[in-house]
């Protein structure tokens, strides 16, 4: 295994005989324990896994103070992507860890010079550094993120093909070309975008016998942050041929391509991953289809308001949002989020609810059938300070909440936290405990497009008619 080493960041000239190096002969980091106090991180422990055999390392000296832990679920395709933090003359003061699925809270005290350990497109598989009484410095080893292979689904027969056999430089799928006939999908071809941004046409799979008809290509706008998330289909067990295919992105769903909902159903896709290229079996027609997948991007949306006021909070990210609650008078005094975390509901409260002063408002989301797509609001500017006055929430079911807060006043500024085709899965911001919420930001994550059932039924009916006519 090859790895890229980023040098340790921390106390200058920390070469005092207390260097440590966990190496890079690991598959993943699975747990991180951080112990610290007012003068920085005292001790750090890492759990690694290599071919399912766990190991642990410990660096520094445990003393009285706080202890925090981050668990990384490598069995669910979660991996560690970066570490941010602060260092001073005492050593490392605070650490925050980012995986492909979430961001931890800041562990420690934000004091000193900020630093970051990250390499685009790579994951952390090991750490090194220097430590004695405290963790003086921290560095990391990075390696390529290998795509996840899903075996072909469909019938038996045909010759094997793999669009990534000559070059695994694919970054995503940009267009799908399908030709159909009486017996199902005759052939298929995919256009791809490479990591350098260039697009190219893939090979055709299946020999396209006549009679048949070419369907309108299904286009995926990679420049607009559209990602292919899954493929559903049907195949005939007797003929061994794929009958129908349907492609789903975070922004739209293709029509049913082929002979309708006939045969045995199959699906290609995995939560948190996107399809970057295909493989399978084909000869005269398409027999089966498989895919290679990689992680979806987590985006931190820039906060709204003045971050230099009040205390900072960061919830990190979750699977979804279940409820948003506010307590307000002229301004929002406190805000609360209920998140979905692996089947459990976790609540995060920020600010102070001063009863009986003020009013309460809330909006409940029907997760997992619905997710938050945007938060609009208003804030007021006054003498260099910003105060969040109101919030309005929109969901994937095109529902809009009532106004949470007070949307009336002078010097109001409108704002929106939104990323097209994505769900808001976590929040961060600044507030003065007992006074006001000053600023609000969010984390966004691509989610499967949710289609109205009535529209889906009409589309299926229309496509069935066109397929029959075309045949």
C-alpha positions in Angstrom: 0.0 0.0 0.0 1.3 3.4 -0.9 0.6 6.4 1.3 1.2 10.1 1.3 2.7 11.6 4.5 1.8 15.0 5.7 4.3 16.4 8.2 3.3 16.9 11.8 1.8 20.3 12.8 2.2 21.7 16.3 5.0 22.9 18.5 8.0 24.1 16.4 11.1 22.0 16.9 9.2 19.4 18.9 12.0 16.9 18.1 12.8 16.0 21.7 12.9 12.3 21.5 9.2 11.8 22.0 8.2 11.2 18.4 5.8 8.4 17.6 4.6 6.9 14.4 1.6 4.5 14.0 2.6 3.8 10.4 0.2 3.4 7.5 -0.3 -0.3 7.3 -4.0 0.0 8.2 -7.2 -0.2 6.3 -9.1 2.5 8.3 -9.2 4.5 11.5 -12.2 3.3 13.5 -12.2 5.2 16.8 -10.4 8.3 18.2 -10.2 9.2 21.9 -9.2 12.8 22.8 -8.3 13.8 26.3 -7.5 17.4 27.2 -7.6 20.3 29.6 -7.1 24.1 29.6 -3.5 23.8 28.3 -4.3 21.6 25.3 -4.7 18.0 24.3 -3.1 15.7 26.9 -3.5 12.3 25.3 -4.8 10.9 22.0 -5.7 7.3 21.2 -6.5 5.7 17.8 -8.2 2.4 17.0 -7.2 1.0 13.6 -8.4 -2.0 11.6 -6.4 -4.1 9.2 -8.2 -7.1 7.5 -10.7 -6.9 10.4 -8.1 -7.1 13.1 -8.2 -4.1 15.4 -5.2 -2.4 17.0 -4.9 0.6 19.4 -2.2 3.2 19.9 -2.0 5.8 22.7 0.2 9.0 22.8 0.6 11.6 25.6 -0.2 11.5 29.3 -3.8 11.0 30.7 -4.7 13.5 33.4 -7.7 15.2 34.8 -9.8 16.9 32.2 -12.3 16.1 29.4 -12.5 13.0 27.3 -14.3 12.8 23.9 -14.6 10.0 21.4 -15.4 9.7 17.7 -16.4 6.4 16.2 -16.1 5.8 12.5 -18.2 3.0 11.0 -15.9 1.6 8.3 -18.3 -1.3 7.7 -20.8 1.3 6.4 -18.3 2.9 4.0 -17.4 5.7 6.4 -13.8 6.9 6.5 -11.7 9.7 8.0 -11.0 12.5 5.4 -9.4 15.3 7.4 -8.4 16.8 10.7 -8.6 20.5 11.6 -7.4 22.1 14.8 -5.5 24.7 16.7 -1.9 24.7 18.1 0.0 27.0 20.4 3.3 27.1 22.3 1.7 24.4 24.6 1.1 22.0 21.7 -2.1 21.0 20.0 -5.0 22.8 21.6 -8.1 21.5 19.8 -9.0 18.9 17.2 -12.0 18.4 14.8 -12.4 15.3 12.6 -14.3 15.1 9.3 -15.4 11.9 7.7 -17.2 11.5 4.4 -20.5 11.4 6.4 -20.2 13.9 9.3 -18.0 16.4 11.2 -17.2 16.0 14.9 -17.5 18.8 17.3 -14.4 20.8 18.1 -12.6 18.8 20.9 -10.6 21.2 23.0 -10.3 25.0 23.1 -10.0 27.1 20.0 -6.8 29.0 20.9 -3.7 29.6 18.8 -3.0 29.1 15.1 -5.4 27.1 13.0 -4.2 24.1 11.0 -5.6 21.4 8.7 -4.5 17.9 7.6 -6.3 17.0 4.3 -5.6 15.7 0.8 -8.3 15.9 -1.8 -9.7 12.5 -2.9 -7.8 10.6 -0.1 -8.5 9.2 3.3 -6.5 9.0 6.5 -5.2 5.6 7.5 -2.5 6.4 10.1 -1.1 9.1 12.3 2.3 10.2 13.6 3.5 13.1 15.8 5.2 14.0 19.0 4.0 13.8 22.6 5.2 13.8 26.2 3.0 15.3 28.8 0.8 16.8 26.0 0.3 16.1 22.3 2.9 18.5 20.9 2.4 17.8 17.2 0.2 15.7 14.9 0.6 14.5 11.3 -1.2 11.9 9.1 -0.8 9.3 6.4 -3.3 9.4 3.4 -4.1 6.9 0.8 -6.5 6.7 -2.3 -10.1 5.9 -1.6 -10.8 2.7 -3.6 -14.2 2.5 -5.2 -16.7 -0.1 -3.9 -17.6 -2.8 -6.4 -21.2 -4.1 -6.7 -21.4 -7.4 -8.6 -23.5 -7.6 -11.7 -27.3 -8.0 -11.2 -29.5 -9.6 -13.9 -29.5 -12.8 -16.0 -26.8 -15.3 -16.8 -24.8 -15.4 -20.0 -22.9 -12.9 -22.3 -19.3 -11.7 -22.3 -17.8 -9.7 -19.5 -17.2 -6.0 -19.9 -15.8 -3.3 -17.6 -15.7 0.4 -18.5 -13.0 1.0 -15.9 -10.7 -1.9 -17.1 -8.3 0.4 -19.0 -8.5 3.4 -16.7 -10.1 3.8 -13.3 -10.0 7.6 -13.7 -13.7 8.0 -13.8 -15.3 10.6 -11.6 -18.9 10.1 -12.6 -21.5 9.3 -15.2 -22.7 12.1 -17.5 -25.1 10.4 -20.0 -26.8 7.1 -20.4 -27.7 5.8 -23.9 -30.2 2.8 -24.1 -31.6 0.9 -27.1 -34.5 -1.4 -26.6 -36.3 -4.1 -28.5 -39.0 -6.8 -28.0 -36.9 -8.9 -25.7 -35.6 -6.1 -23.5 -32.5 -3.8 -23.4 -30.5 -4.5 -26.6 -27.5 -2.4 -25.8 -26.3 0.3 -23.4 -23.5 2.9 -23.5 -22.3 5.4 -20.8 -20.5 8.8 -21.1 -18.2 9.6 -18.3 -16.3 12.5 -16.8 -12.7 12.0 -15.6 -11.0 13.4 -12.5 -9.4 16.1 -14.7 -12.9 17.3 -15.8 -12.8 15.9 -19.4 -15.7 13.8 -20.7 -15.5 10.8 -23.0 -17.8 8.2 -24.6 -17.7 4.7 -23.2 -18.1 1.6 -25.3 -21.4 0.1 -26.5 -22.4 -3.1 -24.7 -24.7 -5.4 -26.7 -24.8 -5.7 -30.6 -28.2 -3.9 -31.1 -30.1 -6.4 -33.3 -33.1 -5.1 -35.3 -35.9 -4.3 -34.9 -35.3 -1.9 -32.0 -35.5 1.8 -31.0 -33.1 4.2 -29.3 -34.5 6.0 -26.3 -33.8 9.6 -25.5 -30.4 9.8 -23.6 -30.6 10.4 -19.8 -28.3 13.3 -19.0 -26.6 13.9 -15.7 -25.3 17.5 -15.0 -22.1 16.8 -13.2 -21.2 20.6 -13.4 -24.4 21.3 -11.4 -23.5 18.8 -8.6 -25.8 16.1 -9.9 -24.8 12.5 -9.0 -26.0 9.1 -10.2 -27.1 7.4 -7.0 -28.8 4.2 -8.1 -30.3 2.0 -10.8 -33.4 -0.1 -10.6 -34.3 -2.8 -13.2 -36.0 -6.0 -14.1 -34.6 -9.1 -15.8 -36.1 -12.3 -17.3 -34.7 -15.4 -15.6 -35.6 -17.6 -18.6 -33.9 -15.6 -21.3 -31.2 -14.1 -19.0 -31.8 -10.6 -20.4 -32.4 -7.3 -18.7 -35.9 -6.0 -19.5 -36.0 -2.6 -18.0 -33.8 0.0 -16.4 -34.5 3.2 -14.4 -31.7 5.6 -13.3 -32.0 7.9 -10.2 -29.9 11.0 -9.3 -30.2 13.5 -6.5 -32.1 15.8 -8.8 -34.3 13.6 -11.0 -35.4 10.1 -12.0 -35.3 8.8 -15.6 -38.3 7.2 -17.3 -38.6 3.4 -17.3 -36.4 2.3 -20.2 -37.6 -1.0 -21.7 -40.5 -3.4 -21.4 -42.0 -2.2 -18.1 -42.1 -3.9 -14.7 -41.8 -7.4 -15.9 -39.5 -10.1 -14.5 -37.3 -10.2 -11.4 -36.5 -6.8 -9.8 -32.9 -5.7 -8.9 -31.2 -2.6 -7.6 -27.7 -1.1 -7.7 -26.8 1.5 -5.2 -25.8 2.1 -1.6 -26.6 4.9 0.9 -23.9 7.5 1.0 -22.3 6.4 -2.3 -22.5 7.5 -5.9 -22.0 5.4 -9.1 -18.9 6.4 -11.1 -18.7 3.6 -13.7 -20.3 0.4 -14.8 -19.4 -3.2 -15.7 -21.5 -6.3 -16.5 -22.2 -9.0 -19.2 -23.6 -8.6 -22.7 -23.5 -10.3 -26.1 -26.4 -9.8 -28.5 -28.3 -8.0 -25.7 -27.6 -6.8 -22.2 -27.5 -9.7 -19.7 -26.5 -8.0 -16.5 -25.3 -4.7 -15.0 -22.9 -4.0 -12.1 -21.4 -0.7 -10.7 -18.4 0.9 -9.0 -19.3 3.5 -6.4 -17.5 6.1 -4.3 -18.5 8.5 -1.5 -20.7 11.5 -1.9 -19.4 14.9 -1.0 -20.4 16.6 2.3 -20.6 20.4 2.0 -20.4 23.0 4.7 -22.6 25.9 3.7 -21.3 29.3 4.8 -22.9 30.6 7.9 -25.2 33.6 7.8 -24.7 36.5 10.3 -21.7 37.7 12.4 -19.6 34.8 13.7 -17.6 37.1 16.1 -20.5 37.4 18.5 -21.3 34.9 21.3 -20.1 31.3 21.7 -19.6 28.9 18.8 -21.5 25.6 18.5 -21.4 22.8 15.9 -23.7 19.8 15.8 -21.8 18.0 13.1 -23.9 15.9 10.7 -26.6 13.2 11.0 -28.8 11.0 8.8 -31.6 13.7 8.8 -33.5 16.3 10.7 -36.7 15.4 12.6 -37.7 18.6 14.2 -36.7 22.3 14.5 -37.8 24.4 17.5 -37.2 28.0 18.4 -37.9 30.2 21.4 -38.2 33.9 20.5 -39.4 37.4 21.3 -38.2 40.2 18.9 -35.4 37.8 18.0 -34.7 34.1 18.2 -33.3 33.5 21.7 -32.7 29.7 21.4 -32.8 27.1 18.7 -33.2 23.3 19.0 -32.7 20.5 16.5 -33.8 16.8 16.7 -31.6 14.6 14.5 -31.8 11.0 13.3 -28.7 9.1 14.3 -28.7 5.4 13.4 -32.2 4.8 14.6 -32.0 7.1 17.6 -33.2 10.7 18.1 -30.6 13.1 19.4 -31.4 16.6 20.5 -29.1 19.6 20.4 -30.1 22.9 22.2 -28.4 26.2 21.7 -29.2 29.4 23.5 -31.4 29.8 26.6 -35.2 29.4 26.7 -36.3 32.0 29.3 -39.9 31.2 30.2 -42.4 32.7 30.6 -40.8 35.4 28.4 -41.2 34.8 24.7 -43.0 32.4 22.5 -42.3 28.9 21.1 -42.6 27.5 17.6 -41.6 24.2 16.0 -41.8 22.3 12.7 -41.8 18.5 12.5 -40.3 16.6 9.5 -41.6 13.2 8.4 -38.2 11.6 8.3 -37.2 9.2 6.6 -40.0 9.9 4.1 -39.1 13.6 4.0 -36.0 15.7 4.6 -35.1 19.4 5.0 -34.0 21.0 1.7 -33.6 24.6 2.7 -33.9 27.1 5.5 -34.8 30.7 4.7 -34.9 33.5 7.2 -34.3 37.1 8.2 -31.7 38.6 10.4 -31.3 42.2 11.7 -28.0 44.2 11.7 -27.4 46.6 14.5 -24.0 48.3 15.4 -22.0 45.4 13.9 -24.1 42.7 15.5 -26.5 40.4 13.7 -29.5 38.8 15.3 -31.5 35.9 13.7 -35.2 37.0 13.7 -37.1 34.2 11.9 -36.7 30.9 10.0 -38.8 29.2 7.4 -38.2 25.6 6.5 -38.8 23.8 3.2 -38.8 20.0 2.6 -38.4 17.4 -0.1 -42.2 17.0 -0.1 -42.5 20.7 -1.1 -43.9 21.5 2.3 -43.1 24.9 3.8 -43.2 25.6 7.6 -45.0 28.5 9.2 -42.6 31.4 10.1 -40.7 30.4 13.2 -39.9 33.6 14.9 -40.6 37.3 14.3 -40.2 38.4 10.7 -41.1 42.1 11.4 -38.7 44.9 12.1 -36.2 47.4 10.6 -32.9 46.7 8.8 -33.9 43.1 8.0 -31.7 41.0 5.6 -33.0 37.9 3.9 -30.9 34.7 3.8 -31.1 31.2 2.4 -29.2 28.0 3.4 -29.7 25.6 0.5 -27.8 23.4 -1.9 -29.7 22.1 -4.9 -30.4 18.4 -4.8 -29.1 18.1 -1.2 -30.6 17.7 2.3 -29.6 19.8 5.3 -28.2 17.2 7.7 -26.6 19.3 10.5 -26.2 22.9 11.7 -23.6 25.1 13.4 -23.6 28.7 14.5 -23.0 31.3 17.2 -25.2 32.4 20.1 -25.1 34.3 23.4 -26.5 32.0 26.0 -29.4 33.8 27.5 -29.6 36.5 24.8 -29.7 35.9 21.1 -28.8 33.6 18.2 -26.3 35.6 16.1 -25.4 33.3 13.2 -26.5 30.1 11.5 -24.8 27.7 9.1 -25.5 24.2 7.8 -24.1 21.0 6.3 -25.6 19.6 3.1 -25.5 16.1 1.6 -26.9 14.8 -1.7 -30.0 12.8 -1.1 -32.1 10.7 -3.5 -34.7 12.7 -5.5 -38.2 12.2 -4.0 -40.8 11.9 -6.7 -44.5 12.6 -6.3 -46.3 9.2 -6.4 -49.1 10.6 -8.7 -46.5 12.0 -11.1 -44.6 8.7 -11.0 -47.7 6.7 -11.9 -48.6 9.0 -14.8 -45.0 8.7 -16.1 -45.0 4.9 -15.9 -48.3 4.8 -17.7 -47.0 7.1 -20.4 -43.8 5.2 -20.8 -45.6 1.9 -21.0 -47.6 3.2 -23.9 -44.6 4.6 -25.7 -42.6 1.4 -25.3 -45.5 -0.7 -26.8 -45.8 1.7 -29.7 -42.1 1.8 -30.3 -41.9 -2.0 -30.3 
